Amino acid sequence: MRIDKLIQTVCGLLEQYFQVLLDSNSRKSFRNSDSLWGNMKSGKRNLGRPSLLISQYVLTSKMKNIKMDALECIKTKLDISEFDPDRKISAEVKMNVLEAARMTGSGVNSQHWRFVLVQDKHNLRKLARDSTTGKWIENCNFAVILLTNPSLKFHQIDAGRAAQDMQLAAWNSGVGSRFFTGIDAQGLAGDFGIPRDLSATLVLGFGYPRKNIKGKKKNRKPLSELSFIESFGNKLDPTKLSLS
Ligand SMILES: Cc1cc2nc3c(=O)[nH]c(=O)nc-3n(C[C@H](O)[C@H](O)[C@H](O)COP(=O)(O)O)c2cc1C
């Protein structure tokens, strides 16, 4: 066997081995550890130094593709309005954001929404001018104007769903976001050529966070205050939730 083939096979096997490790709940401890090396040293598995170095390489590159699971993404996402001006956002991430919007379900699958991506600084300034509650948009990396058909009674629900999916897709790559709803509709229509039959329901701004927001707590009411079981007012006891 040629040496490059041999290396390829060994790396493939290591990759599969570590994928099993990652899938079997070790994901979290790897991600949370300061260094993989430290984790391995203190961990139960002793793999020996050479294989450890190769596997560290394989794992590190693999981990770059490991995204958050859906619940973690929802729980850690915060709406931010301070963006890092120096960090650019790849076309891939921008396309993922739009793809997430496209994949969102809409009432009777009408797909009436339209998305205008804005990345030109001059146009971002125009967006800020056309906003009454989102002047911060000027400093984001790119924005998306979310248009919906106001003649559909559920159009705002559709807008909210698409917006949340876009935000989660962005956050999945570490890109933060926020949207505003206070819009000078006339100004925006004029500046961005919005057709009469569509309404600019909200405008999202995206960018890498200026401050580290990882691990920051969300200000939310407890579930005990928000949720009931069977009828309103009936306190939900999590220990009594049935399996069926
Ligand atoms: C329907 C809706 C309208 C919103 N409108 C605005 C807005 O006009 N301007 C703004 O800066 N943020 C707006 N937000 C963002 C909220 O202020 C934000 O989601 C809330 O404070 C929770 O933020 P957190 O997830 O970071 O805790 C809006 C959010 C929603 C869901």
Ligand as a Chemical Component Dictionary entry (heavy atoms), coordinates in Angstrom:
data_LIG
# 
_chem_comp.id                   LIG 
_chem_comp.type                 NON-POLYMER 
_chem_comp.pdbx_formal_charge   0 
_chem_comp.three_letter_code    LIG 
# 
loop_
_chem_comp_atom.comp_id 
_chem_comp_atom.atom_id 
_chem_comp_atom.alt_atom_id 
_chem_comp_atom.type_symbol 
_chem_comp_atom.charge 
_chem_comp_atom.model_Cartn_x 
_chem_comp_atom.model_Cartn_y 
_chem_comp_atom.model_Cartn_z 
_chem_comp_atom.pdbx_ordinal 
LIG C1  C1  C 0 -41.823 41.115 17.798 1  
LIG C2  C2  C 0 -40.486 41.700 18.169 2  
LIG C3  C3  C 0 -40.211 43.036 17.872 3  
LIG C4  C4  C 0 -38.962 43.570 18.182 4  
LIG N1  N1  N 0 -38.688 44.856 17.820 5  
LIG C5  C5  C 0 -37.481 45.376 18.092 6  
LIG C6  C6  C 0 -37.174 46.702 17.672 7  
LIG O1  O1  O 0 -37.971 47.388 17.053 8  
LIG N2  N2  N 0 -35.933 47.178 17.963 9  
LIG C7  C7  C 0 -34.997 46.430 18.647 10 
LIG O2  O2  O 0 -33.886 46.919 18.857 11 
LIG N3  N3  N 0 -35.275 45.159 19.079 12 
LIG C8  C8  C 0 -36.487 44.618 18.811 13 
LIG N4  N4  N 0 -36.772 43.330 19.214 14 
LIG C9  C9  C 0 -35.778 42.561 19.981 15 
LIG C10 C10 C 0 -36.245 42.357 21.444 16 
LIG O3  O3  O 0 -36.060 43.548 22.166 17 
LIG C11 C11 C 0 -35.471 41.177 22.043 18 
LIG O4  O4  O 0 -35.872 40.010 21.371 19 
LIG C12 C12 C 0 -35.724 40.990 23.548 20 
LIG O5  O5  O 0 -35.266 42.099 24.262 21 
LIG C13 C13 C 0 -35.044 39.760 24.066 22 
LIG O6  O6  O 0 -33.680 39.813 23.800 23 
LIG P1  P1  P 0 -32.687 38.634 24.279 24 
LIG O7  O7  O 0 -33.093 37.379 23.553 25 
LIG O8  O8  O 0 -31.311 39.085 23.892 26 
LIG O9  O9  O 0 -32.844 38.460 25.758 27 
LIG C14 C14 C 0 -37.992 42.773 18.861 28 
LIG C15 C15 C 0 -38.291 41.445 19.136 29 
LIG C16 C16 C 0 -39.496 40.902 18.777 30 
LIG C17 C17 C 0 -39.751 39.436 19.049 31 
# 
loop_
_chem_comp_bond.comp_id 
_chem_comp_bond.atom_id_1 
_chem_comp_bond.atom_id_2 
_chem_comp_bond.value_order 
_chem_comp_bond.pdbx_ordinal 
LIG C1  C2  SING 1  
LIG C2  C3  SING 2  
LIG C2  C16 DOUB 3  
LIG C3  C4  DOUB 4  
LIG C4  N1  SING 5  
LIG C4  C14 SING 6  
LIG N1  C5  DOUB 7  
LIG C5  C6  SING 8  
LIG C5  C8  SING 9  
LIG C6  O1  DOUB 10 
LIG C6  N2  SING 11 
LIG N2  C7  SING 12 
LIG C7  O2  DOUB 13 
LIG C7  N3  SING 14 
LIG N3  C8  DOUB 15 
LIG C8  N4  SING 16 
LIG N4  C9  SING 17 
LIG N4  C14 SING 18 
LIG C9  C10 SING 19 
LIG C10 O3  SING 20 
LIG C10 C11 SING 21 
LIG C11 O4  SING 22 
LIG C11 C12 SING 23 
LIG C12 O5  SING 24 
LIG C12 C13 SING 25 
LIG C13 O6  SING 26 
LIG O6  P1  SING 27 
LIG P1  O7  DOUB 28 
LIG P1  O8  SING 29 
LIG P1  O9  SING 30 
LIG C14 C15 DOUB 31 
LIG C15 C16 SING 32 
LIG C16 C17 SING 33 
# 
